[in-house]
Amino acid sequence: MFQRNVLFLTLIGLCLSCTKPVNEILVSSPNGNHQLLFKLSTKGEPLYQINSNGKKVITPSKLGVAFVNQDSLNSGFELLGVEKNSVDTTWNQSWGEFEFIRDHHNELIVHLKETDKKHRLLNIVFRAFNDGIGFRYEFPEQPELKEVQILDEFTEFNFPEDQKIWWIPVHSENSYYESFYRKTPMSETDTINTPATIETNDSLFVAIHEANLTDFASMTLKNTGGSHFKSELVPWSNGVKVYASTPFVSPWRTLIIGEKPGDLVTSTLMLNLNEPSKIDDLSWIRPSKYIGIWWGMHLEKFTWGQGEKHGATTENTKKYIDFAAENGFDGVLVEGWNQGWDGDWTADGNAFSFVKPYPDFDLEEIGKYAVQKNVRLIGHHETAGAAKHYEDEMEDAFKLYHKNGVNTVKTGYVNKYLDKKEWHDSQYGVRHYRKVVETAAKYHIMIDNHEPVKGTGLQRTYPNLMTQEGGRGQEYNAWSPDGGNTPEHTTIVPFTRMLSGPFDFTPGNFNFDYETPNGAMVNTTVAKQLALYVVIFSPLQMASDLPENYRDRPAFEFIKNVPVSWSDTKVLNAQIGKYVTMVRKDRKSEDWYLGSITNKEARNMDISCNFLDKGNTYEATIYTDGEGANYKDNPYPVGITKRKVASKDTINIHLAPGGGTAIAFKALKE
């Protein structure tokens, strides 16, 4: 592992004998672009503001928390002391969009003490990176603050003026973040989820989110008027937001700041604010591509429950394993294999067994068959939100899978609430999802979590948390009454949903000639489906269509060959909601891959190849929308051409309405 460490520590006045407290302190990013100013008001209220290259990003905004049955910690403070640190390290990511990540930041820690008789203590930690700002609360152990119940958080994000923001609502449409992102003035929002992305009037792009969500409630943003937002923590069913005991810390509140949309995508701020891996042996954690007995259920070709059309049978699973082995896929996902799917399974998740298969599914036989074919079975645990029931069976379920060679599990929580009363993104949910990941790690099992709490960078600490849903995926194209995902949807999510981490969107549909009761449809071309493998990052990447729809389709070669873990990522061009072009470098070779997608508008682009390694020659295999292609009535034409290119060259690409282009750049040996 390559690692470079430089650490400087300066302690400024960390004592009670400071003759004149300094009530305004500045910390800047290492490149000097971003400045955070902390100060105390005349009432002893902690305030912060952020500028970027002289432009106001956050105007003075309050900080603090409110408790149940004791006074709030948000005013009456004096400055007890200040610490400033500078850190410059580089760490290796076992899988991801980058192989090596530089953690370069300047840190400011302000130590505050109440001036009243309780003298309670609060530390606020700020870190300034070249790609943004993070800050969090530290609650030291102290006699006047022990067991606490947090009722509210006063953290404000006050913007200088009403600006455009990309957002989805909280809980009003669903509790899984599965809404279309909308772009409105800030003043037209209510309570919204993070990540939320702002296009400022000063030509900056700012994304608000959080990092290292550990044993805390998820943060949402409540509009308090105009361009002002306040942290709104997701409550327990009794109204309490967080149960804690000192010492403890809050998650990091984060602001990514960039001059281009692509700066948001390539930010590593969230990962840098998480803890290093708690798993020492990472050899069993392997990014991979998979197929599954899944899309057929959504199209009602198969059923999850028992009957004539039961999809998860021994015979059917073996056919999928054969197809995976023939085409180089690592895994086969099987849903509906276990008891509990018959009838209305969403009504009571306690009916699920995670160790008892249906009679027509022989787990042991299938496990052995998969090993013989060098393919892994991907298990499925749908809980219908019965989290406590799942926790009671989870240990035995993971033991069973481990015994049968299953190294990946897709979990699901299809229900508005967990255990019929708690939000997925409450502290209750956060604790449950963490327990699943930690228990899975004991049995060398990777997790693909659906209906999750949003990602906040936990994959750095637990690299077996490979990917999550937490957004509108491909499944909406099979049954959604609104007609399926719009052409612009996937040009928005890289700058919103995907800022929270990998997205199991499940691309790869090649057949659009199916009928659904609601008229839902895949609103893309085939070439765009290919490009999504580059644009939407997931270390577990699915080829979502039925196996028969891939046979004798030359474009399938791109899906078979495209990697799922990368050493470098660049955004070549982008306009949120309109188009995006990304390139990524394979972690195991010198090859590069390009994905470019558009909304419903056709586009022609000249793509410079200056991202390619200088001195290398590449064979570019270009998959583009064919003549007459468009997402509405002719999605199938794909043109495939090859040419040699180098870093000095330019490639002209055509994107049809709802279309895309995918390019594989294979390095040639001289």
C-alpha positions in Angstrom: 0.0 0.0 0.0 1.3 3.4 -1.0 1.0 6.0 1.8 2.4 9.4 2.4 1.9 11.2 5.7 2.6 14.7 6.8 1.1 16.1 10.0 1.6 19.4 11.6 -0.1 20.4 14.9 -0.4 23.8 16.4 -2.1 24.4 19.7 -3.3 28.0 20.2 -4.3 29.1 23.7 -5.9 25.9 24.9 -6.0 27.1 28.5 -8.1 29.0 30.9 -5.5 31.7 31.4 -5.9 33.3 27.9 -5.7 37.0 28.6 -8.0 38.0 25.7 -10.0 35.3 23.9 -10.1 35.6 20.1 -13.8 35.3 19.1 -13.2 35.2 15.4 -11.1 32.4 13.9 -10.4 31.7 10.2 -9.5 28.4 8.6 -8.8 28.0 4.9 -8.5 25.1 2.5 -4.9 24.1 1.6 -5.2 25.8 -1.8 -6.7 28.9 -0.1 -9.9 28.8 -2.2 -12.3 28.2 0.6 -12.4 30.1 3.9 -14.5 29.3 7.0 -14.9 31.9 9.6 -16.0 30.9 13.1 -17.1 33.5 15.7 -19.2 34.0 18.8 -22.0 36.5 18.8 -22.5 39.1 21.6 -24.8 36.5 23.2 -22.2 33.8 23.0 -23.9 32.0 20.1 -21.6 30.0 17.8 -21.7 31.1 14.2 -19.9 30.1 11.0 -19.8 31.4 7.5 -18.1 30.2 4.3 -16.6 32.0 1.3 -15.1 30.6 -1.8 -12.7 32.7 -3.9 -14.3 35.8 -2.5 -17.8 34.6 -3.2 -20.3 34.1 -0.3 -21.4 30.5 0.0 -22.8 30.5 3.5 -23.7 33.7 5.3 -23.5 33.7 9.2 -25.3 30.6 10.4 -26.0 29.4 13.9 -24.8 26.2 15.5 -25.9 24.1 18.5 -28.3 21.4 19.8 -31.4 21.2 21.9 -32.0 18.5 24.5 -35.0 16.9 26.3 -35.3 18.0 29.9 -32.3 20.3 29.9 -31.2 23.6 28.5 -30.0 23.9 24.9 -26.4 24.2 24.0 -26.5 27.1 21.6 -25.6 30.3 23.4 -23.9 31.7 26.5 -20.5 30.4 25.4 -17.1 31.7 25.9 -14.1 30.5 23.9 -12.0 28.2 26.0 -9.4 27.5 23.4 -8.5 26.8 19.8 -6.6 24.0 18.0 -5.4 24.2 14.4 -4.0 21.1 12.6 -2.9 20.4 9.0 -3.0 16.9 7.6 -1.8 15.6 4.3 -2.0 11.8 3.8 -2.8 9.5 0.9 -4.6 6.2 1.5 -5.5 3.3 -0.7 -9.2 2.5 -1.4 -9.7 -1.3 -1.8 -12.3 -0.6 -4.5 -14.0 2.5 -5.8 -13.8 5.4 -8.3 -10.2 6.1 -7.3 -7.4 3.8 -6.1 -5.5 6.4 -4.1 -7.2 9.2 -2.2 -5.5 12.2 -0.8 -6.7 13.5 2.5 -5.4 17.1 2.5 -7.1 19.5 4.9 -6.7 22.2 7.5 -8.5 21.6 10.8 -9.9 24.1 13.3 -11.2 22.9 16.7 -13.0 25.4 18.9 -13.4 24.5 22.5 -16.4 26.2 24.0 -17.6 26.5 27.7 -20.9 27.8 29.0 -20.5 30.9 31.2 -23.3 29.9 33.6 -23.0 27.7 36.6 -23.2 24.4 34.7 -20.2 25.2 32.6 -21.1 22.6 30.0 -18.5 22.0 27.3 -18.9 21.7 23.5 -16.3 21.3 20.8 -16.9 22.1 17.2 -14.5 20.7 14.6 -14.1 22.2 11.2 -12.1 20.7 8.3 -11.4 22.7 5.2 -10.5 20.7 2.1 -9.8 21.8 -1.5 -13.2 20.3 -2.4 -15.2 21.7 0.4 -15.9 22.0 4.1 -16.9 19.5 6.8 -17.8 20.2 10.5 -19.2 18.3 13.4 -20.0 18.6 17.1 -18.0 16.9 19.9 -19.6 16.3 23.3 -16.8 15.6 25.8 -17.5 13.5 28.9 -18.5 15.9 31.7 -20.5 15.8 35.0 -23.3 18.1 33.8 -23.9 16.3 30.5 -24.1 12.5 30.7 -27.1 10.6 29.3 -28.8 12.9 26.8 -31.8 12.9 24.4 -31.3 15.3 21.5 -34.6 17.0 20.5 -33.3 19.3 17.8 -30.2 20.6 16.0 -29.8 24.3 15.4 -27.3 23.9 12.6 -28.1 26.4 9.9 -27.2 26.7 6.2 -28.0 30.3 5.3 -27.3 31.1 1.7 -26.9 34.7 0.5 -29.8 34.7 -1.9 -32.5 32.6 -3.4 -30.8 30.2 -5.8 -31.7 27.1 -7.8 -31.5 23.7 -5.9 -31.9 20.1 -7.0 -33.8 18.2 -4.3 -36.2 15.4 -3.3 -38.8 15.6 -0.5 -38.6 13.8 2.9 -41.0 10.9 3.5 -44.0 12.6 1.7 -43.6 10.5 -1.5 -41.8 7.4 -0.1 -39.2 6.6 2.6 -36.5 5.2 0.3 -35.3 8.4 -1.5 -37.0 7.0 -4.6 -38.3 10.3 -6.0 -37.5 12.3 -9.1 -35.1 15.2 -8.4 -36.6 18.5 -9.1 -35.0 21.9 -9.7 -36.6 24.9 -8.0 -35.7 28.1 -6.2 -34.7 27.4 -2.6 -37.7 29.4 -1.5 -40.1 26.8 -3.0 -38.8 23.9 -0.9 -40.1 22.6 2.4 -38.1 19.8 4.1 -35.7 18.0 1.7 -33.3 15.1 1.7 -29.6 15.3 1.3 -27.5 15.3 -0.9 -29.1 18.5 -2.2 -27.3 20.3 -4.9 -27.3 24.1 -5.5 -26.4 26.0 -8.6 -25.4 29.3 -7.2 -25.9 32.7 -8.8 -22.1 33.1 -8.5 -21.5 30.1 -10.9 -20.5 27.8 -8.1 -21.9 24.3 -7.5 -22.6 23.4 -3.8 -23.8 20.0 -2.4 -25.0 19.7 1.2 -24.8 16.2 2.8 -23.3 14.5 5.7 -20.5 12.0 6.4 -19.9 9.2 8.9 -23.6 8.7 10.0 -22.9 6.6 13.1 -25.5 5.9 15.8 -27.3 9.2 15.1 -30.3 10.4 13.2 -30.1 11.2 9.5 -30.0 14.9 8.7 -32.6 16.5 6.5 -32.9 20.2 5.6 -35.9 22.3 6.6 -36.5 25.5 4.8 -36.9 28.3 7.4 -37.7 31.0 4.8 -36.2 32.1 1.5 -32.7 30.8 1.1 -32.3 29.6 4.7 -32.2 26.0 5.8 -31.8 24.3 9.2 -30.9 20.8 10.0 -33.9 18.6 10.7 -33.0 15.3 12.3 -35.2 12.3 11.5 -37.0 11.3 14.8 -37.9 8.1 16.6 -41.6 7.4 16.7 -41.7 9.1 20.2 -40.3 12.4 18.8 -36.8 12.0 20.3 -34.1 12.5 17.6 -31.0 10.9 19.2 -30.2 8.9 22.3 -26.6 9.3 23.4 -24.2 9.5 26.3 -21.0 11.5 26.5 -18.5 11.4 25.1 -20.0 11.2 21.6 -19.8 13.0 18.3 -22.3 14.0 15.6 -21.9 13.0 12.0 -20.0 15.5 9.8 -22.1 18.1 8.0 -20.6 18.6 4.6 -20.5 21.1 1.8 -18.8 20.2 -1.4 -17.9 23.3 -3.4 -16.9 23.3 -7.0 -16.7 25.5 -10.1 -18.1 22.8 -12.4 -20.7 20.0 -11.9 -18.0 17.5 -12.3 -16.2 18.8 -9.3 -19.0 17.4 -7.2 -18.6 13.9 -8.7 -14.9 13.7 -8.2 -14.9 15.0 -4.6 -13.6 12.6 -2.0 -14.5 14.8 1.0 -17.1 12.4 2.3 -14.8 9.4 2.2 -12.0 11.4 3.9 -14.4 12.2 6.8 -15.0 8.5 7.5 -12.8 6.1 9.6 -10.3 3.8 7.9 -11.3 0.2 7.3 -12.1 -1.9 10.4 -11.7 -5.0 8.3 -8.1 -6.1 8.2 -8.3 -8.9 5.6 -10.0 -7.5 2.5 -9.1 -10.4 0.2 -12.7 -11.8 0.2 -14.2 -8.4 -0.8 -14.4 -8.6 -4.6 -16.2 -6.1 -6.9 -18.1 -8.1 -9.6 -20.8 -8.1 -12.2 -23.9 -10.3 -11.9 -27.2 -11.3 -13.5 -30.3 -12.3 -11.7 -33.7 -13.9 -11.4 -35.2 -10.5 -10.9 -36.4 -8.6 -14.0 -38.7 -11.5 -14.9 -40.5 -10.9 -11.6 -41.0 -7.3 -12.3 -42.4 -8.1 -15.8 -44.6 -10.8 -14.1 -42.9 -13.6 -16.1 -41.9 -15.1 -12.8 -43.3 -14.9 -9.3 -41.5 -14.5 -6.0 -44.0 -16.8 -4.3 -44.7 -20.4 -5.0 -46.8 -21.6 -8.0 -46.5 -22.4 -11.7 -44.4 -19.3 -12.4 -42.1 -19.5 -9.4 -38.8 -18.0 -10.5 -36.4 -19.3 -7.8 -36.3 -22.9 -8.7 -33.3 -25.2 -8.8 -33.7 -25.8 -12.5 -34.1 -22.1 -13.4 -31.2 -21.0 -11.2 -28.9 -23.5 -12.9 -29.8 -22.0 -16.3 -28.9 -18.6 -15.0 -25.6 -19.9 -13.6 -24.8 -21.5 -17.0 -25.4 -18.2 -18.7 -23.2 -16.4 -16.2 -20.4 -18.9 -16.6 -20.6 -18.7 -20.4 -20.3 -14.9 -20.4 -17.9 -14.2 -17.6 -20.3 -13.0 -14.9 -19.3 -13.5 -11.3 -22.7 -14.0 -9.7 -26.4 -14.8 -10.0 -28.9 -13.1 -7.8 -31.9 -15.2 -6.8 -35.0 -13.6 -5.2 -37.9 -15.5 -3.9 -36.0 -18.6 -2.8 -37.0 -18.6 0.9 -40.3 -19.2 2.7 -42.5 -16.1 3.3 -43.2 -14.8 -0.2 -46.7 -16.3 -0.6 -49.6 -13.9 -0.4 -49.1 -10.3 0.7 -45.6 -10.5 2.0 -45.4 -6.7 2.6 -48.0 -7.0 5.3 -45.9 -8.9 7.8 -42.2 -9.5 7.3 -42.1 -11.8 10.3 -43.4 -14.5 8.0 -40.0 -14.6 6.2 -37.5 -17.4 7.0 -33.9 -16.7 6.0 -32.8 -20.3 6.5 -35.7 -22.3 5.1 -35.9 -22.5 1.3 -38.9 -23.4 -0.7 -39.2 -27.1 -1.7 -38.2 -26.5 -5.3 -35.0 -24.6 -4.4 -32.1 -26.8 -3.2 -29.6 -24.3 -1.8 -26.9 -26.8 -1.1 -27.1 -28.3 -4.6 -27.2 -24.9 -6.3 -24.2 -23.7 -4.2 -22.1 -26.7 -5.3 -23.2 -26.2 -8.9 -22.2 -22.5 -8.8 -18.8 -23.3 -7.4 -18.2 -25.8 -10.2 -19.0 -23.1 -12.8 -16.8 -20.5 -11.0 -19.9 -18.4 -10.3 -21.2 -17.3 -6.9 -24.8 -17.4 -5.8 -25.9 -13.9 -4.5 -28.4 -14.4 -1.7 -31.5 -12.3 -1.1 -33.0 -11.3 2.2 -36.2 -9.3 1.9 -37.4 -8.2 5.3 -40.6 -6.2 4.5 -39.3 -3.8 7.1 -39.3 -6.4 10.0 -35.9 -5.3 11.2 -36.0 -6.9 14.6 -37.1 -10.3 13.1 -34.3 -10.1 10.7 -31.8 -9.4 13.5 -33.1 -12.4 15.4 -32.3 -14.7 12.4 -29.4 -12.9 10.8 -26.6 -14.7 12.4 -28.0 -18.1 11.4 -28.8 -16.8 7.9 -25.3 -15.6 7.3 -23.8 -18.8 8.7 -26.0 -20.8 6.2 -24.9 -18.7 3.3 -21.2 -18.9 4.3 -21.5 -22.7 4.5 -22.9 -22.8 0.9 -20.4 -20.5 -0.7 -22.6 -17.4 -0.9 -20.5 -14.3 -0.4 -22.9 -11.5 -1.3 -26.4 -10.7 0.0 -28.9 -8.2 -1.3 -31.1 -7.0 1.6 -34.5 -5.3 1.2 -36.9 -3.3 3.4 -40.0 -2.8 1.3 -42.2 -1.0 3.9 -42.8 2.6 4.8 -41.5 1.9 8.3 -39.1 -0.4 10.1 -41.0 -2.6 12.5 -44.1 -0.8 11.6 -43.2 2.5 13.4 -39.6 3.7 12.8 -38.3 5.6 9.8 -35.5 3.9 7.8 -33.3 7.0 8.3 -33.9 7.4 12.0 -31.3 6.5 14.6 -33.2 3.2 14.9 -32.7 2.5 11.2 -29.1 3.6 11.3 -28.3 1.2 14.1 -30.0 -1.7 12.3 -28.2 -1.2 9.0 -24.9 -0.9 10.8 -25.5 -4.2 12.7 -26.3 -5.9 9.4 -23.0 -4.8 7.8 -20.9 -5.7 10.9 -22.5 -9.1 11.2 -22.1 -9.8 7.5 -18.4 -8.9 7.8 -18.0 -11.7 10.4 -19.0 -14.2 7.8 -17.1 -12.7 4.9 -20.3 -11.5 3.2 -20.7 -8.4 1.0 -23.9 -6.3 1.3 -26.1 -4.8 -1.4 -28.6 -2.8 0.6 -32.0 -1.8 -0.9 -34.5 0.5 0.8 -31.5 1.8 2.8 -30.6 4.7 4.9 -28.6 7.1 2.6 -24.9 6.5 2.1 -22.5 8.7 4.0 -19.2 7.1 3.2 -19.4 4.0 5.5 -17.9 1.9 2.7 -14.5 3.2 3.7 -14.9 1.8 7.2 -16.7 -1.3 6.2 -15.7 -2.1 2.6 -18.2 -5.0 2.5 -21.0 -2.5 2.2 -20.6 -2.5 -1.5 -23.6 -0.7 -2.9 -27.1 0.5 -2.2 -30.3 1.4 -3.9 -31.7 4.6 -2.3 -32.9 6.1 -5.6 -35.2 5.4 -8.5 -33.6 2.5 -10.3 -34.3 0.4 -13.4 -37.2 -1.4 -11.8 -39.4 1.7 -12.1 -39.3 1.0 -15.9 -41.3 -2.1 -15.4 -44.3 -1.0 -13.4 -44.3 2.7 -12.4 -47.6 4.5 -13.1 -45.7 7.6 -14.2 -44.3 5.8 -17.2 -40.9 4.9 -15.9 -37.7 6.9 -15.4 -37.5 10.0 -17.6 -34.6 10.5 -20.1 -33.1 13.2 -17.9 -33.2 11.2 -14.7 -29.8 9.6 -15.2 -28.3 13.0 -16.2 -29.3 14.3 -12.7 -28.4 11.5 -10.3 -24.6 11.7 -10.7 -24.8 15.2 -9.2 -27.3 14.4 -6.5 -28.0 10.8 -5.3 -24.6 9.5 -6.3 -22.8 12.0 -4.2 -23.9 9.7 -1.3 -22.1 6.7 -2.7 -22.5 3.7 -5.1 -25.9 3.2 -6.7 -27.3 -0.2 -7.6 -29.3 1.2 -10.4 -29.2 -2.1 -12.3 -28.6 -1.0 -15.9 -28.4 -3.2 -19.0 -31.8 -3.5 -20.5 -31.7 -4.5 -24.2 -35.4 -5.4 -24.8 -38.1 -2.7 -24.8 -40.9 -4.7 -26.4 -42.8 -5.6 -23.3 -46.2 -4.5 -22.1 -47.0 -3.2 -18.6 -50.4 -2.3 -17.1 -49.2 1.3 -16.5 -47.4 1.8 -19.8 -44.0 2.0 -18.0 -41.0 1.7 -20.3 -37.2 2.0 -20.4 -36.9 5.5 -21.8 -33.4 5.1 -23.3 -31.6 3.7 -26.3 -29.6 0.5 -26.0 -26.4 2.6 -26.4 -27.4 4.7 -23.3 -27.8 1.5 -21.3 -24.2 0.7 -22.1 -23.0 4.2 -21.2 -24.7 3.9 -17.8 -22.1 1.3 -16.7 -19.5 4.1 -16.7 -21.7 7.0 -15.6 -23.4 5.2 -12.6 -20.8 3.7 -10.3 -21.4 0.5 -8.4 -18.8 -2.1 -7.5 -21.5 -4.7 -7.8 -23.0 -4.1 -11.3 -26.0 -6.0 -12.7 -26.9 -6.9 -16.2 -30.5 -6.5 -15.5 -32.3 -8.0 -18.6 -33.4 -11.6 -19.2 -30.5 -13.8 -20.5 -32.3 -14.5 -23.8 -32.3 -10.8 -24.6 -28.5 -10.7 -24.7 -28.0 -13.6 -27.0 -26.6 -12.7 -30.4 -26.4 -9.0 -29.5 -22.9 -7.6 -30.4 -23.4 -4.7 -28.0 -23.4 -7.2 -25.1 -19.6 -7.4 -25.4 -19.3 -4.0 -23.7 -21.3 -5.1 -20.6 -19.2 -8.3 -20.5 -15.9 -6.4 -20.6 -16.5 -3.1 -18.7 -14.9 -3.1 -15.2 -16.6 -2.2 -12.0 -13.7 -0.8 -10.0 -11.5 2.1 -11.1 -8.2 3.7 -10.5 -9.2 7.2 -11.7 -12.4 9.1 -12.7 -12.8 12.3 -14.7 -15.9 14.2 -15.8 -15.2 15.6 -19.3 -18.4 17.7 -19.6 -21.7 18.0 -17.9 -24.8 20.2 -17.4 -27.1 18.8 -14.7 -30.3 17.4 -16.2 -29.0 17.7 -19.8 -25.9 15.6 -20.4 -22.8 14.2 -18.8 -19.6 12.5 -20.1 -17.4 10.6 -17.8 -14.2 8.5 -18.3 -12.8 6.0 -15.8 -9.6 4.1 -15.8 -9.6 0.3 -15.2 -7.9 -0.6 -11.9 -6.3 -3.8 -13.4 -5.0 -2.4 -16.7 -4.1 0.7 -18.6 -7.6 0.7 -20.3 -10.0 3.6 -20.1 -13.8 3.6 -20.5 -16.1 6.4 -21.5 -19.8 6.9 -20.9 -21.8 9.8 -22.3 -25.5 10.3 -21.9 -28.1 12.9 -22.8 -31.7 13.7 -21.9 -34.4 13.8 -24.5 -32.4 16.2 -26.7 -30.0 14.9 -29.4 -26.4 16.1 -29.2 -23.1 16.0 -31.0 -19.9 16.4 -29.1 -16.2 16.5 -29.8 -14.4 14.6 -27.1 -10.8 15.3 -26.5 -8.7 12.2 -25.7 -6.3 14.1 -23.6 -7.2 12.0 -20.5 -5.5 9.0 -22.1 -2.0 8.2 -20.8 0.5 10.0 -23.0 2.8 7.8 -25.0 0.2 5.0 -25.2 -1.8 4.0 -28.3 -5.3 2.7 -27.8 -7.8 0.7 -29.8 -11.1 2.5 -29.2 -14.3 0.4 -29.6 -17.1 2.9 -30.0 -20.7 1.9 -29.3 -23.0 4.7 -30.4 -26.6 5.3 -31.2 -27.2 4.0 -34.7 -29.0 5.7 -37.6 -32.5 6.8 -36.6 -32.2 5.8 -33.0 -34.3 7.5 -30.3 -35.7 6.5 -27.0 -39.4 6.8 -28.0 -39.9 4.5 -30.9 -36.5 3.2 -32.1 -34.2 2.4 -29.2 -32.3 -0.5 -30.8 -29.8 0.7 -33.4 -26.3 0.5 -32.1 -23.3 1.4 -34.3 -20.0 -0.3 -33.4 -16.8 1.0 -34.9 -13.1 0.7 -34.0 -10.2 3.1 -34.5 -6.7 3.7 -33.0 -6.4 6.8 -30.9 -3.9 8.6 -28.7 -4.1 11.4 -26.2 -3.8 14.1 -28.9 -6.8 12.9 -30.8 -10.5 14.0 -30.8 -13.5 11.7 -31.2 -16.9 13.1 -32.4 -19.8 11.3 -30.8 -23.5 11.5 -31.6 -26.1 11.1 -28.8 -29.7 10.4 -30.0 -32.7 11.6 -28.0 -32.5 9.7 -24.8 -29.3 8.1 -26.0 -25.7 7.6 -25.2 -22.2 6.5 -26.3 -19.9 4.0 -24.6 -16.3 3.6 -25.6 -13.7 1.1 -24.5 -10.1 2.3 -24.9 -7.8 -0.8 -24.9 -4.2 0.0 -24.4 -2.1 -1.5 -27.2 1.3 -3.0 -26.4 4.0 -1.5 -28.6 
